[in-house]
């Protein structure tokens, strides 16, 4: 029995060392983003850390590389010369054109879906097909995976307004917009004896958790693990202040703001609507209305669609088997 126990302990320690070596070889923290700029890719099979780089603006933290052409999560990805997942757009707005600027995170960006399936592209197509005047519509996509409300307000101020938008659409995801993605984190403590990465993976019994530990993604980093220089970007208070900044910028230019709530899981509302926990985005909705934003909620339409077709919420996800709940083309 002692030999068996000793053997299990030795095996566990050996596997823990292997996991830590793997983590060290594939870091996904903010230092990796700084160190591996030479390893960026612009073609082929891409992961998020391949096509983002540190921004000169600390309130943006990072930005996407321009002129990317590859495949990201099995979908084609192309960025324009300005570093946005959109076709080329001129700073000067064409005559008789109404421009809508879409600002948001990975959902607006179109994580794992072809460009024509993104809601910005669908909206532009719909508006131009149904227009009853000579006005043309352009819906510019400024979505960047992992961006929160503070970063989006800064993006609006420094880059988006140069494109002379006539309206702004802000995509809001309650979890995402008060946090930062997992690669904006302090480096992992690989020499600690107080934490086991192997046990963490075994405890969750999930391949997705192991993958998120090994690869840069948009899983949310623990606020306590955010580097000091980025602490001012996280939390509801900072997000609320950023919403007020957006309102001020729009008011100065007489630009309407549309506030779009993102949803991806509806099952609690279909089973126990009387015992639901508080809506984490309710505060944002209330503030948006107070600021004069046009609040758009697709919740009821999506719920009715799922009920009408007898679908589970997961039918709307890109790759739920691997823990990816981003909305798919449907």
N, C-alpha and C positions, 0 to 999 in steps of 0.2 A: 504493500500500500504506500509506504514511504517512497519507494522507487517510482511508482506511478505518479504520485503527487509531485515529486521532484521533476520528473520528465515533463509533466504538464506545465509547470512553472517555467522551466527552461524553454519549452516550445513557445509559450506566450511571450516571454521576454524577447526571444529571437524574432518572432513575428512583429512585435512592437518596434524593434530596431529597424526591421525591413520597412514597415509603414512610415516611420519617421524619415528614413533615407529617401523614400519615394516622395514624401512631402517636401523634403529639402530640394529634390531635383526638379519639382514642378511647383514652385511657389506661386501663390495667387494674391499676395499682399501688395500694399502700395510700394514697397521697396522693389518688388519684382517689376512693377510697371515702370519704375525709374531705370532699373538696371538693364532690362532687356529690350530697349528701344531698337537695338540692332537686329533683333529677332522678329521684327514686325513683318507681317505678310500682307500682300495686296492681291494675291490670286490664290486659287485652289480652295481646299477645305479649310475653313477659318473657324477659330474660336474667338471669343470676345476679346481676350487679351492681345490677340494678333493685330487688331485694327483700331485699338484705342491707345492714346498716348497722353502723357501729362500735359495739361494746359498751362500756358503762361499766366492765366488768370486763376488765382487760388480759389475763387468762389465757383468756378466751373469744375475744378479738380482735374478733369480729363476731357478729351474730345475725340471724335472719330477722325481717322486718317482720310484724306481726299483720294479720289480715283481708285477705290477698291473695286475689284471685280472677282467675285468668287462665290463660294457656297457656304451658307451659315445655317446650321440646323436643318440641313437638307433642302434649303430654299435658296434661290439666287439672291445675291447681295451685290448691289452696286452703289457706290457713293459718288457724288458729284465733286467738282473741283473745290467746293467750299467745305467738303467733309460731311455732307448730310445724305441720308438715304433717299435721294430724290433725283429727278433728272436735272439737267442744267437749268438754272434760273438766273435771269439778269437782275442786277440790283435795281435798275430802272424799270418801273412797272409799265408794261405796254399800254397804249391808249385803249380806252373803253374796256378796261379789265378790272374786275373786282377780285382782290387777293385775300385769301384766308390763310393765316399762318397757324399750323398745328404744332403745338409744343407739348412734349410729354416724355414718357419713358419708353420701355421696351414694347409696350402695347401699341403706342402710336408709331414707333419705329417699324413694327411689323415683324416681330420675332418669330422666325420659323415659317413664315408664309411668303408666297411670291408677291412682288410689288403690287400687282393689280388687285390683290385681295386686301390690302391695307385700307383702313377706313378713309384715309386722306385721298387715296386714288379713286375709291368708289364714290366719294362725295364729289370730287371734281368731275368725274364722268357723268354722274347723275345731274348735277347742276347745268352742265353744258348741253346735255341731251334734252333737258326739259325747259331750257331758257326760252322766254317769249319775247326777248328783246335782243338787240345786237351786242349786249354786254357778254364778254367772255369771263369765265371763272378760272382762277388758278388757286389750287389748294396746296400750299407748300408744306412739306414734311420736315420738321426740325426735331423729330423725336430721337432721343439718344438713350440706349439701354441704361437703366440704373439711375437716371437723373431724378432728383427730388425737386420740390417746389422752390427751394432757395436757388438751386442751380438753374432752374427754368426761368426764374425772374431775372437772373443775371444774363442768361442767354438772350432773353427778350431785349434787355437793355443794351447789350453790347453788339449783338449780331442781327437779331430778327428784325428790329425796327428799321434797319437799313434797307430792307426789301419793300418798304412802304405798304404794309398790310392794311386792308380796310376792315378786317375783323381778326380776332385772335381766338383760337380754340385751345383751351388748356385741358389735357387729360389728367385725371386725378385718381390715383390708386392709394387707398388709405395707408396700407403698410409701407409701400414704396416711398411715398412723398414725405415721410418724416424720418427716413433712415438713409443709409448709404449702402451700396453693394459690397459684397464680401471681399472684393479685392482692394477696397479702400480701408484697410485695416492694418494694425500693427503686425509685424512679422510673427509667425507662430513661435511660441516658446518650445523649441525642439529638445532642449536639454533639461526640462523639468521632470521632477519625480512625482508631482502632484496631479498629473493629468495623463490619461492613457488614450491615445488616438485609436488604438485597436479596439479597446473596450467601447469607445463611443460608437464605432461602426457596428460592432457586434450587438450593442444594446438597441440600436435603431432598427437592426435587421433590414437595412435598406441599401440597395445598390446606389440609389439616388443620393443618400447622405455621404457615401464614400466618394461618389463622383464630385459632389459639391465641395468636398474637402480638398480634392485634388485639382480642380479646375476653377478658373475665374468665371464667375457667373453673376447673377443678380440676386442671389440669396442675400438676405439682409444681415449685415454685421452687427454684433452686439455693440450698443452705443459705448459700453465701457472699453471696447477694443478699438475705437476710432482714434486715430492719432490726434494729439492736441490741436494741431493747426486746422483740423476739420471739424472740431467739436461744435463750432458755431453754425454748422450746416444741418444739424440733426435735432429732432424733437418737434412737437406740435407748435410750440410757441414760435420757433423759427419759421416753420411752414406758414403759420398765420401771418407773420410779419411780411413774408415774401408775397403772399396773396395781396396784402395791402399795397406793396410796392408795384405789383402788376396793375392793380386798380388805378394807382396814381399815374403810372406811365400811360395807360390807356385813356384815362380821363383827360390828360393834357392834350392828347392828339384826337380826342373824340372818336375813339375806336371801341366798338362793342366787344365784350369778352364773353365767350361761351365756356361754360364749366361742365365738362363731361365726366361723370363718374364711371369708373371701370368696375365691372363685376365679373366673377368667373366661377362662383360656386353657389348654387341656389337650393341645394337639397334641404337645408334647415327650414326654409320658408315653405317647402312643399310638405313637410311632415309635422313640425311642431311650431307653427307660427306664434302661438301664445306664450312660448317660453324662450323666445330668441334672446341671445345676449345683446347688449347695446350695439348699435351700428357704429363701427369705428370711424366711419366717414361722416357721421351726422354733424359734428362740429364744423367740418369743412363746408358741408352743404349750407348750414346756417350762416356762416361767415360770407360765403359766396353770394347768397341772396342779399345780405346786408350791404355788400359792396356793389350791388347792382349788376352782378354777372347774370347771364341767362343760364340757369341751371338745367342741364340735360341729364335725365336718368333713363337709360335703356332697360332698367330692371324689369318693369312690368311687361314690356314687349318680349324680352328674352324669356321670361317665365312662361308667358302664354305660348311662345314658340315651342319650348320644351314640352309643355303639357299637350299641345296639339299633336305633336309628332311622337309622343311617348318616349322622349329621350332623357337620359341622365345628364347632369351638368358636364360630366367628363366628355360628352360628345362634342363639346365646344373647345376642347383643349388640344394643343399641338401634339403632345406626347405624354399622356398621363402615366403610362407604364414606367417612365423614367422620371416621374415627378415634375414634369414641365406643364404647368397649367396655363401657359400663355394661350390666348384665343387663336384658334385655327381659321382657315379660310371660311368655314361655315359660319 
